Amino acid sequence: MKKYLLCLSAFLIAAAVKAQQGKAPRPNVIFIYTDDMGRGMLSDYGQQIVQTPNIDRLARGGMRFDNIYGSMYCAPARASMLTGYSDVRKGKFTLNRAGIYINYLQGKLTLPEVDERLAPFEQSEHPGMVLPQVFKKAGYVTGEIGKLEWGFATSRRQMAAHGWDYYYGYLDHRMCHGFYPMVMFENGEPVHIAGNTRPDSYPDSAALRNGKDKPQYAEHLFMDKARRFIVSNKDKPFFLYYPTNLPHGPVSVPAIDPVFAGNPQLTERQKMYATMVKMVDDNVGTFVRLVDSLGLSKNTLIIFGSDNGHWLYYEGRQARYDNITTRLYSDDGVDIFNGNNGLAGIKETNWEGGVRVPFICYWPGKVPAGVVNRDLVANYDLLSTMADLLQVQVPDRKDGRSYLPSLLGKKSATRDKVVFSSFMGPALVTRDGWKLRTYLLDNKNIFQLYHLPTDYREMKDLSAQYPQKVDSLKRELTKACDGQLQNGIFYFSRLPATEFFHAERAEVLQNK
């Protein structure tokens, strides 16, 4: 009998182990999504003035993606990342207008009226599963803390429909960048912040002079809530999406960090900007130490990324470039920080500096340490990768592709191309490094071809040398943009990333 029980016990243990092996891994996931963080602002990418040791620790203890593309500015980047669709697709998401919550704060609208006016932009308009719903389906607690989730204004009903168990932060883009919010929203309820008096979230200098409540800085509020969320959910799988609005301008900090205060090389605005970047790094360190202290480090995937490329908030008047034969290089004396690491262009452009972003995944014991991954990856691949990790079936066909095997150190086939929008026109990059960029402003239909592995700075246009390559990539780009071919001319509808600003422009790809 005793022998029988021992055999039965061994059988049950083996069965339990086998069943456990068949289950999806359930790591906690913390996604720190910075705003306008050019890759050159991180010391692991070569930044000299601002040191970012905590982000460097993630890169050296995890995997740094060197060939990943975001969007050309924040709103389409977030929508694309959350939906798993490229920002050139038709009918996959819509970017609305900002400012409606300013009307609420000024007493012109009630919150129910705000919800009603935002109704056309809610979940019913966006087909398929979105990122927090992937985690919900896998049994996770989901939280978003920081900048608004989607577009330029987000309704409370949409936050609930998208699967957020908890959220705290802004719901309107007009309130995001003053850093001293009059109101934050916590699970649908407005929370008034003592000391902050302006609807646009700028500090009230008159209140400061009159000795009233000290203004409260948004990033400090976010970090307090993020710590509370992690601690309160430490015993269950959680997904924390932390879209900070740093280091997006205008430059504003409670105080310049002592590291930069006495630097004669920097102006006051540059010191403030450097402080904003250092604050991001300090907060990454806070996340890592908190996870370690709770004994969660081996079961927590920390992801660090950015929505788009760099922007020069701290510089004076910028030189003009035609973005056809001339383009900005941040290391040509225009930018003291070289925030785009020598790439061409900045945010809002389809040059590499506008869309190549930093991206790091850190999961001790699971993600190989110190690996620079050169696979071609897109911002909109994250949803598919998380669904693959958690073995969640996504009902609709996304544009994203899972890079999970590569992330875990296994060989994988990378995607064959990435497409993205800009205010100049869309662009396409292939797996072997060919890039077709367009310039469609001012009734121009210009196509330029670059080979990125041999031309990091996009200085040599090869379109005249390889016309057949240009023609084939035009066709691929038009198809990716849901376009069509008629009488030798490629047409596609206004891109969702640009229609908000340029609704009057028709983008035409002409087969010349």
Secondary structure, DSSP 8 states (H G I E B T S, - for coil): -HHHHHHHHHHHHHHHHHHHHHS----EEEEEEESS--GGGSGGGT-SSS--HHHHHHHHHSEEESSEE--SSHHHHHHHHHHT--TT-SSS-----S-HHHHHHTTSS-HHHHHHHHGGGSGGGS-S--HHHHHHHTT-EEEEEES-SSSSB--HHHHHHTT-SEEEE-SBGGGSSSSS-SEEEETTEEEE-TT---TT----HHHHHTT-S----HHHHHHHHHHHHHHHTTTS-EEEEE---TT-SS---SS--HHHHT-TTS-HHHHHHHHHHHHHHHHHHHHHHHHHHTT-GGGEEEEEEESS----TTSSS-----SSS---BIIIII-TT-TTTT-B--TTSSSHHHHB--EEEE-TTTS-TTEEE-S-EEGGGHHHHHHHHHT---SS--S----HHHHTT------SEEEE--SS--EEEETTSEEEEEE-GGG--EEEEEEGGG-TT-----TTT-HHHHHHHHHHHHHHTT-EEETTEEE----TTTTTT-TT---EEE--
